[in-house]
Amino acid sequence: MGEYDAIWVFIISAIFVGFYIFIEARPKGSTFTKDIASTISRFFRKR
């Protein structure tokens, strides 16, 4: 299994990079990071 570690790292990183490019390459721009930021900020705002 050790000889295939580089292949697994390449496949996993290619999936993440492909997902990032798919999200960022939209005509309106990225809303993915804004959605995550607004979700996280909802937990930390004062009531």
PDB file of N, H, CA, C and O in Angstrom:
ATOM      1  N   MET A   1       0.818  -1.203   0.000  1.00  0.00           N
ATOM      2  CA  MET A   1       0.000   0.000   0.000  1.00  0.00           C
ATOM      3  C   MET A   1       0.854   1.256   0.000  1.00  0.00           C
ATOM      4  O   MET A   1       0.441   2.289  -0.526  1.00  0.00           O
ATOM      5  N   GLY A   2       2.027   1.174   0.579  1.00  0.00           N
ATOM      6  H   GLY A   2       2.363   0.334   1.006  1.00  0.00           H
ATOM      7  CA  GLY A   2       2.888   2.347   0.684  1.00  0.00           C
ATOM      8  C   GLY A   2       3.333   2.894  -0.650  1.00  0.00           C
ATOM      9  O   GLY A   2       3.566   4.095  -0.783  1.00  0.00           O
ATOM     10  N   GLU A   3       3.454   2.024  -1.645  1.00  0.00           N
ATOM     11  H   GLU A   3       3.264   1.048  -1.537  1.00  0.00           H
ATOM     12  CA  GLU A   3       3.909   2.507  -2.952  1.00  0.00           C
ATOM     13  C   GLU A   3       2.818   3.258  -3.705  1.00  0.00           C
ATOM     14  O   GLU A   3       3.095   3.886  -4.727  1.00  0.00           O
ATOM     15  N   TYR A   4       1.581   3.201  -3.213  1.00  0.00           N
ATOM     16  H   TYR A   4       1.357   2.691  -2.382  1.00  0.00           H
ATOM     17  CA  TYR A   4       0.482   3.900  -3.878  1.00  0.00           C
ATOM     18  C   TYR A   4       0.068   5.182  -3.166  1.00  0.00           C
ATOM     19  O   TYR A   4      -0.933   5.797  -3.533  1.00  0.00           O
ATOM     20  N   ASP A   5       0.828   5.590  -2.152  1.00  0.00           N
ATOM     21  H   ASP A   5       1.641   5.090  -1.854  1.00  0.00           H
ATOM     22  CA  ASP A   5       0.457   6.791  -1.398  1.00  0.00           C
ATOM     23  C   ASP A   5       0.440   8.042  -2.271  1.00  0.00           C
ATOM     24  O   ASP A   5      -0.465   8.868  -2.147  1.00  0.00           O
ATOM     25  N   ALA A   6       1.414   8.189  -3.139  1.00  0.00           N
ATOM     26  H   ALA A   6       2.149   7.518  -3.240  1.00  0.00           H
ATOM     27  CA  ALA A   6       1.472   9.375  -3.995  1.00  0.00           C
ATOM     28  C   ALA A   6       0.284   9.418  -4.946  1.00  0.00           C
ATOM     29  O   ALA A   6      -0.223  10.496  -5.256  1.00  0.00           O
ATOM     30  N   ILE A   7      -0.158   8.273  -5.404  1.00  0.00           N
ATOM     31  H   ILE A   7       0.254   7.397  -5.151  1.00  0.00           H
ATOM     32  CA  ILE A   7      -1.309   8.221  -6.307  1.00  0.00           C
ATOM     33  C   ILE A   7      -2.575   8.641  -5.568  1.00  0.00           C
ATOM     34  O   ILE A   7      -3.387   9.393  -6.107  1.00  0.00           O
ATOM     35  N   TRP A   8      -2.748   8.160  -4.336  1.00  0.00           N
ATOM     36  H   TRP A   8      -2.089   7.549  -3.899  1.00  0.00           H
ATOM     37  CA  TRP A   8      -3.934   8.544  -3.550  1.00  0.00           C
ATOM     38  C   TRP A   8      -3.932  10.033  -3.255  1.00  0.00           C
ATOM     39  O   TRP A   8      -4.976  10.678  -3.345  1.00  0.00           O
ATOM     40  N   VAL A   9      -2.783  10.591  -2.905  1.00  0.00           N
ATOM     41  H   VAL A   9      -1.935  10.067  -2.831  1.00  0.00           H
ATOM     42  CA  VAL A   9      -2.687  12.026  -2.633  1.00  0.00           C
ATOM     43  C   VAL A   9      -3.029  12.818  -3.889  1.00  0.00           C
ATOM     44  O   VAL A   9      -3.733  13.826  -3.815  1.00  0.00           O
ATOM     45  N   PHE A  10      -2.540  12.374  -5.029  1.00  0.00           N
ATOM     46  H   PHE A  10      -1.969  11.556  -5.089  1.00  0.00           H
ATOM     47  CA  PHE A  10      -2.837  13.066  -6.282  1.00  0.00           C
ATOM     48  C   PHE A  10      -4.324  13.014  -6.600  1.00  0.00           C
ATOM     49  O   PHE A  10      -4.900  14.024  -7.003  1.00  0.00           O
ATOM     50  N   ILE A  11      -4.953  11.864  -6.429  1.00  0.00           N
ATOM     51  H   ILE A  11      -4.485  11.043  -6.102  1.00  0.00           H
ATOM     52  CA  ILE A  11      -6.378  11.731  -6.743  1.00  0.00           C
ATOM     53  C   ILE A  11      -7.225  12.595  -5.816  1.00  0.00           C
ATOM     54  O   ILE A  11      -8.146  13.274  -6.271  1.00  0.00           O
ATOM     55  N   ILE A  12      -6.923  12.573  -4.528  1.00  0.00           N
ATOM     56  H   ILE A  12      -6.176  12.021  -4.159  1.00  0.00           H
ATOM     57  CA  ILE A  12      -7.701  13.359  -3.572  1.00  0.00           C
ATOM     58  C   ILE A  12      -7.510  14.848  -3.811  1.00  0.00           C
ATOM     59  O   ILE A  12      -8.472  15.613  -3.759  1.00  0.00           O
ATOM     60  N   SER A  13      -6.272  15.268  -4.074  1.00  0.00           N
ATOM     61  H   SER A  13      -5.490  14.646  -4.117  1.00  0.00           H
ATOM     62  CA  SER A  13      -6.041  16.685  -4.329  1.00  0.00           C
ATOM     63  C   SER A  13      -6.662  17.113  -5.653  1.00  0.00           C
ATOM     64  O   SER A  13      -7.126  18.248  -5.768  1.00  0.00           O
ATOM     65  N   ALA A  14      -6.684  16.239  -6.655  1.00  0.00           N
ATOM     66  H   ALA A  14      -6.307  15.318  -6.562  1.00  0.00           H
ATOM     67  CA  ALA A  14      -7.334  16.574  -7.922  1.00  0.00           C
ATOM     68  C   ALA A  14      -8.835  16.756  -7.737  1.00  0.00           C
ATOM     69  O   ALA A  14      -9.438  17.613  -8.384  1.00  0.00           O
ATOM     70  N   ILE A  15      -9.445  15.959  -6.861  1.00  0.00           N
ATOM     71  H   ILE A  15      -8.955  15.263  -6.336  1.00  0.00           H
ATOM     72  CA  ILE A  15     -10.872  16.122  -6.584  1.00  0.00           C
ATOM     73  C   ILE A  15     -11.135  17.465  -5.914  1.00  0.00           C
ATOM     74  O   ILE A  15     -12.065  18.177  -6.292  1.00  0.00           O
ATOM     75  N   PHE A  16     -10.314  17.817  -4.916  1.00  0.00           N
ATOM     76  H   PHE A  16      -9.558  17.238  -4.609  1.00  0.00           H
ATOM     77  CA  PHE A  16     -10.509  19.090  -4.234  1.00  0.00           C
ATOM     78  C   PHE A  16     -10.263  20.271  -5.167  1.00  0.00           C
ATOM     79  O   PHE A  16     -11.022  21.240  -5.138  1.00  0.00           O
ATOM     80  N   VAL A  17      -9.231  20.211  -5.985  1.00  0.00           N
ATOM     81  H   VAL A  17      -8.615  19.424  -6.009  1.00  0.00           H
ATOM     82  CA  VAL A  17      -8.939  21.302  -6.910  1.00  0.00           C
ATOM     83  C   VAL A  17     -10.046  21.415  -7.951  1.00  0.00           C
ATOM     84  O   VAL A  17     -10.450  22.522  -8.306  1.00  0.00           O
ATOM     85  N   GLY A  18     -10.535  20.289  -8.438  1.00  0.00           N
ATOM     86  H   GLY A  18     -10.206  19.390  -8.150  1.00  0.00           H
ATOM     87  CA  GLY A  18     -11.640  20.328  -9.395  1.00  0.00           C
ATOM     88  C   GLY A  18     -12.885  20.939  -8.794  1.00  0.00           C
ATOM     89  O   GLY A  18     -13.575  21.715  -9.455  1.00  0.00           O
ATOM     90  N   PHE A  19     -13.186  20.596  -7.534  1.00  0.00           N
ATOM     91  H   PHE A  19     -12.624  19.966  -6.998  1.00  0.00           H
ATOM     92  CA  PHE A  19     -14.331  21.181  -6.852  1.00  0.00           C
ATOM     93  C   PHE A  19     -14.146  22.679  -6.681  1.00  0.00           C
ATOM     94  O   PHE A  19     -15.090  23.443  -6.883  1.00  0.00           O
ATOM     95  N   TYR A  20     -12.938  23.117  -6.309  1.00  0.00           N
ATOM     96  H   TYR A  20     -12.172  22.496  -6.144  1.00  0.00           H
ATOM     97  CA  TYR A  20     -12.659  24.542  -6.124  1.00  0.00           C
ATOM     98  C   TYR A  20     -12.812  25.300  -7.434  1.00  0.00           C
ATOM     99  O   TYR A  20     -13.398  26.382  -7.458  1.00  0.00           O
ATOM    100  N   ILE A  21     -12.297  24.749  -8.516  1.00  0.00           N
ATOM    101  H   ILE A  21     -11.821  23.870  -8.497  1.00  0.00           H
ATOM    102  CA  ILE A  21     -12.416  25.407  -9.814  1.00  0.00           C
ATOM    103  C   ILE A  21     -13.877  25.467 -10.246  1.00  0.00           C
ATOM    104  O   ILE A  21     -14.315  26.477 -10.798  1.00  0.00           O
ATOM    105  N   PHE A  22     -14.631  24.407 -10.005  1.00  0.00           N
ATOM    106  H   PHE A  22     -14.275  23.587  -9.557  1.00  0.00           H
ATOM    107  CA  PHE A  22     -16.050  24.394 -10.348  1.00  0.00           C
ATOM    108  C   PHE A  22     -16.816  25.469  -9.581  1.00  0.00           C
ATOM    109  O   PHE A  22     -17.698  26.122 -10.139  1.00  0.00           O
ATOM    110  N   ILE A  23     -16.483  25.653  -8.312  1.00  0.00           N
ATOM    111  H   ILE A  23     -15.766  25.123  -7.859  1.00  0.00           H
ATOM    112  CA  ILE A  23     -17.170  26.650  -7.490  1.00  0.00           C
ATOM    113  C   ILE A  23     -16.761  28.065  -7.902  1.00  0.00           C
ATOM    114  O   ILE A  23     -17.613  28.948  -8.004  1.00  0.00           O
ATOM    115  N   GLU A  24     -15.485  28.286  -8.136  1.00  0.00           N
ATOM    116  H   GLU A  24     -14.792  27.569  -8.053  1.00  0.00           H
ATOM    117  CA  GLU A  24     -14.985  29.636  -8.383  1.00  0.00           C
ATOM    118  C   GLU A  24     -15.221  30.108  -9.817  1.00  0.00           C
ATOM    119  O   GLU A  24     -15.240  31.315 -10.060  1.00  0.00           O
ATOM    120  N   ALA A  25     -15.398  29.212 -10.754  1.00  0.00           N
ATOM    121  H   ALA A  25     -15.382  28.232 -10.557  1.00  0.00           H
ATOM    122  CA  ALA A  25     -15.478  29.602 -12.163  1.00  0.00           C
ATOM    123  C   ALA A  25     -16.924  29.844 -12.588  1.00  0.00           C
ATOM    124  O   ALA A  25     -17.338  29.412 -13.663  1.00  0.00           O
ATOM    125  N   ARG A  26     -17.684  30.526 -11.752  1.00  0.00           N
ATOM    126  H   ARG A  26     -17.348  30.876 -10.878  1.00  0.00           H
ATOM    127  CA  ARG A  26     -19.061  30.856 -12.091  1.00  0.00           C
ATOM    128  C   ARG A  26     -19.123  32.298 -12.568  1.00  0.00           C
ATOM    129  O   ARG A  26     -18.293  33.112 -12.164  1.00  0.00           O
ATOM    130  N   PRO A  27     -20.081  32.630 -13.411  1.00  0.00           N
ATOM    131  CA  PRO A  27     -20.168  34.016 -13.916  1.00  0.00           C
ATOM    132  C   PRO A  27     -20.374  35.048 -12.813  1.00  0.00           C
ATOM    133  O   PRO A  27     -19.824  36.146 -12.890  1.00  0.00           O
ATOM    134  N   LYS A  28     -21.147  34.716 -11.801  1.00  0.00           N
ATOM    135  H   LYS A  28     -21.593  33.823 -11.738  1.00  0.00           H
ATOM    136  CA  LYS A  28     -21.401  35.671 -10.722  1.00  0.00           C
ATOM    137  C   LYS A  28     -20.295  35.667  -9.683  1.00  0.00           C
ATOM    138  O   LYS A  28     -20.299  36.515  -8.791  1.00  0.00           O
ATOM    139  N   GLY A  29     -19.375  34.766  -9.768  1.00  0.00           N
ATOM    140  H   GLY A  29     -19.372  34.077 -10.493  1.00  0.00           H
ATOM    141  CA  GLY A  29     -18.323  34.646  -8.772  1.00  0.00           C
ATOM    142  C   GLY A  29     -18.696  33.624  -7.718  1.00  0.00           C
ATOM    143  O   GLY A  29     -19.702  32.926  -7.842  1.00  0.00           O
ATOM    144  N   SER A  30     -17.899  33.543  -6.704  1.00  0.00           N
ATOM    145  H   SER A  30     -17.081  34.110  -6.603  1.00  0.00           H
ATOM    146  CA  SER A  30     -18.076  32.515  -5.695  1.00  0.00           C
ATOM    147  C   SER A  30     -19.066  32.965  -4.636  1.00  0.00           C
ATOM    148  O   SER A  30     -18.940  34.056  -4.079  1.00  0.00           O
ATOM    149  N   THR A  31     -20.044  32.128  -4.361  1.00  0.00           N
ATOM    150  H   THR A  31     -20.147  31.242  -4.812  1.00  0.00           H
ATOM    151  CA  THR A  31     -20.918  32.353  -3.212  1.00  0.00           C
ATOM    152  C   THR A  31     -20.688  31.282  -2.161  1.00  0.00           C
ATOM    153  O   THR A  31     -21.257  31.353  -1.072  1.00  0.00           O
ATOM    154  N   PHE A  32     -19.867  30.298  -2.470  1.00  0.00           N
ATOM    155  H   PHE A  32     -19.404  30.240  -3.354  1.00  0.00           H
ATOM    156  CA  PHE A  32     -19.619  29.181  -1.554  1.00  0.00           C
ATOM    157  C   PHE A  32     -18.949  29.653  -0.267  1.00  0.00           C
ATOM    158  O   PHE A  32     -19.374  29.289   0.829  1.00  0.00           O
ATOM    159  N   THR A  33     -17.895  30.466  -0.404  1.00  0.00           N
ATOM    160  H   THR A  33     -17.550  30.761  -1.295  1.00  0.00           H
ATOM    161  CA  THR A  33     -17.195  30.942   0.786  1.00  0.00           C
ATOM    162  C   THR A  33     -18.057  31.923   1.560  1.00  0.00           C
ATOM    163  O   THR A  33     -17.995  31.957   2.789  1.00  0.00           O
ATOM    164  N   LYS A  34     -18.866  32.730   0.862  1.00  0.00           N
ATOM    165  H   LYS A  34     -18.916  32.703  -0.137  1.00  0.00           H
ATOM    166  CA  LYS A  34     -19.759  33.653   1.569  1.00  0.00           C
ATOM    167  C   LYS A  34     -20.826  32.897   2.341  1.00  0.00           C
ATOM    168  O   LYS A  34     -21.184  33.291   3.451  1.00  0.00           O
ATOM    169  N   ASP A  35     -21.337  31.818   1.768  1.00  0.00           N
ATOM    170  H   ASP A  35     -21.046  31.498   0.866  1.00  0.00           H
ATOM    171  CA  ASP A  35     -22.345  31.016   2.460  1.00  0.00           C
ATOM    172  C   ASP A  35     -21.760  30.381   3.714  1.00  0.00           C
ATOM    173  O   ASP A  35     -22.405  30.369   4.762  1.00  0.00           O
ATOM    174  N   ILE A  36     -20.559  29.859   3.615  1.00  0.00           N
ATOM    175  H   ILE A  36     -20.035  29.868   2.763  1.00  0.00           H
ATOM    176  CA  ILE A  36     -19.919  29.243   4.783  1.00  0.00           C
ATOM    177  C   ILE A  36     -19.626  30.300   5.840  1.00  0.00           C
ATOM    178  O   ILE A  36     -19.840  30.063   7.029  1.00  0.00           O
ATOM    179  N   ALA A  37     -19.134  31.472   5.414  1.00  0.00           N
ATOM    180  H   ALA A  37     -18.960  31.665   4.449  1.00  0.00           H
ATOM    181  CA  ALA A  37     -18.814  32.536   6.367  1.00  0.00           C
ATOM    182  C   ALA A  37     -20.067  33.030   7.077  1.00  0.00           C
ATOM    183  O   ALA A  37     -20.031  33.286   8.281  1.00  0.00           O
ATOM    184  N   SER A  38     -21.170  33.167   6.357  1.00  0.00           N
ATOM    185  H   SER A  38     -21.199  32.959   5.379  1.00  0.00           H
ATOM    186  CA  SER A  38     -22.400  33.628   7.005  1.00  0.00           C
ATOM    187  C   SER A  38     -22.942  32.576   7.962  1.00  0.00           C
ATOM    188  O   SER A  38     -23.494  32.917   9.007  1.00  0.00           O
ATOM    189  N   THR A  39     -22.792  31.315   7.620  1.00  0.00           N
ATOM    190  H   THR A  39     -22.343  31.038   6.770  1.00  0.00           H
ATOM    191  CA  THR A  39     -23.243  30.251   8.514  1.00  0.00           C
ATOM    192  C   THR A  39     -22.424  30.239   9.797  1.00  0.00           C
ATOM    193  O   THR A  39     -22.977  30.087  10.886  1.00  0.00           O
ATOM    194  N   ILE A  40     -21.117  30.398   9.675  1.00  0.00           N
ATOM    195  H   ILE A  40     -20.668  30.522   8.790  1.00  0.00           H
ATOM    196  CA  ILE A  40     -20.259  30.403  10.860  1.00  0.00           C
ATOM    197  C   ILE A  40     -20.501  31.654  11.696  1.00  0.00           C
ATOM    198  O   ILE A  40     -20.523  31.588  12.925  1.00  0.00           O
ATOM    199  N   SER A  41     -20.683  32.792  11.033  1.00  0.00           N
ATOM    200  H   SER A  41     -20.665  32.846  10.035  1.00  0.00           H
ATOM    201  CA  SER A  41     -20.880  34.036  11.794  1.00  0.00           C
ATOM    202  C   SER A  41     -22.209  34.037  12.534  1.00  0.00           C
ATOM    203  O   SER A  41     -22.361  34.762  13.518  1.00  0.00           O
ATOM    204  N   ARG A  42     -23.166  33.249  12.089  1.00  0.00           N
ATOM    205  H   ARG A  42     -23.043  32.660  11.290  1.00  0.00           H
ATOM    206  CA  ARG A  42     -24.437  33.160  12.810  1.00  0.00           C
ATOM    207  C   ARG A  42     -24.245  32.585  14.217  1.00  0.00           C
ATOM    208  O   ARG A  42     -24.976  32.944  15.139  1.00  0.00           O
ATOM    209  N   PHE A  43     -23.272  31.702  14.380  1.00  0.00           N
ATOM    210  H   PHE A  43     -22.678  31.410  13.630  1.00  0.00           H
ATOM    211  CA  PHE A  43     -23.033  31.106  15.685  1.00  0.00           C
ATOM    212  C   PHE A  43     -22.315  32.048  16.642  1.00  0.00           C
ATOM    213  O   PHE A  43     -22.421  31.891  17.859  1.00  0.00           O
ATOM    214  N   PHE A  44     -21.580  33.029  16.105  1.00  0.00           N
ATOM    215  H   PHE A  44     -21.494  33.157  15.117  1.00  0.00           H
ATOM    216  CA  PHE A  44     -20.741  33.869  16.942  1.00  0.00           C
ATOM    217  C   PHE A  44     -21.284  35.273  17.156  1.00  0.00           C
ATOM    218  O   PHE A  44     -20.664  36.055  17.875  1.00  0.00           O
ATOM    219  N   ARG A  45     -22.417  35.620  16.559  1.00  0.00           N
ATOM    220  H   ARG A  45     -22.921  34.984  15.974  1.00  0.00           H
ATOM    221  CA  ARG A  45     -22.927  36.975  16.764  1.00  0.00           C
ATOM    222  C   ARG A  45     -23.633  37.077  18.111  1.00  0.00           C
ATOM    223  O   ARG A  45     -24.126  36.098  18.670  1.00  0.00           O
ATOM    224  N   LYS A  46     -23.655  38.313  18.600  1.00  0.00           N
ATOM    225  H   LYS A  46     -23.255  39.109  18.145  1.00  0.00           H
ATOM    226  CA  LYS A  46     -24.256  38.534  19.917  1.00  0.00           C
ATOM    227  C   LYS A  46     -25.771  38.559  19.791  1.00  0.00           C
ATOM    228  O   LYS A  46     -26.333  39.034  18.804  1.00  0.00           O
ATOM    229  N   ARG A  47     -26.394  38.044  20.799  1.00  0.00           N
ATOM    230  H   ARG A  47     -25.939  37.658  21.601  1.00  0.00           H
ATOM    231  CA  ARG A  47     -27.864  37.981  20.776  1.00  0.00           C
ATOM    232  C   ARG A  47     -28.461  39.145  21.527  1.00  0.00           C
ATOM    233  O   ARG A  47     -29.683  39.261  21.616  1.00  0.00           O
TER     234      ARG A  47
END
